[in-house]
Amino acid sequence: DEDWIVHTIYSLLREFEYVNMERSHREAWYQSHIWSMVESCFDKLKGVEVAIGESASLGSKRRMNKNRHISAITSAPRLKCGYKCDLVFRQYDNGHSISLEFG
């Protein structure tokens, strides 16, 4: 898409003009300044969500916790998180009640 290309080029030029690319930053800076450009190129895909910033895989979380039971007498084990990825794609329009995940 031409709009995305133009916006991305201007955004990268701005980072170079202000000399932001010559020093190191924390991961949150890269997520908001660089990864957001990658994430936004998928905005037009209907039924697909892109999550950046070490989003936990919901499928892995469900699988890891499928045998977890909450008990009123004994303390329940801590809820396990799914594997964290820098970029996760979730497809909602797939004919299933649960989204498909890639990443």
C-alpha positions, 0 to 999 in steps of 0.5 A: 500500500502506497500510504504505508510505504510513504509513511514508513519512509518519512518515519525512518528519515525522521529518526535518521535526521534527529540522529536517533538511530546512532545511539542504543535504546531500550526495547520499548523505544524500538517497539514504538518507533520501529516495530510499530511500522512493521505492525501497521503494514498488516492493518488492512488484513481483516480478521488478523491482529498483530501484537508486538512487544513480547506478547504471550501466545494465548494458545500456549497459555491455554495448553499449559494450564488445561489441567489446572484446577482451582481448589477452595481448600488447597492453594492453586498453582500459579497460572503459567504464561505462554511463550513470549514472541516479539511479533504474534499474528492472531487470526480470528475469522478462521471458522473456530471459536479460538483464534489461530496464532502464528509467531 
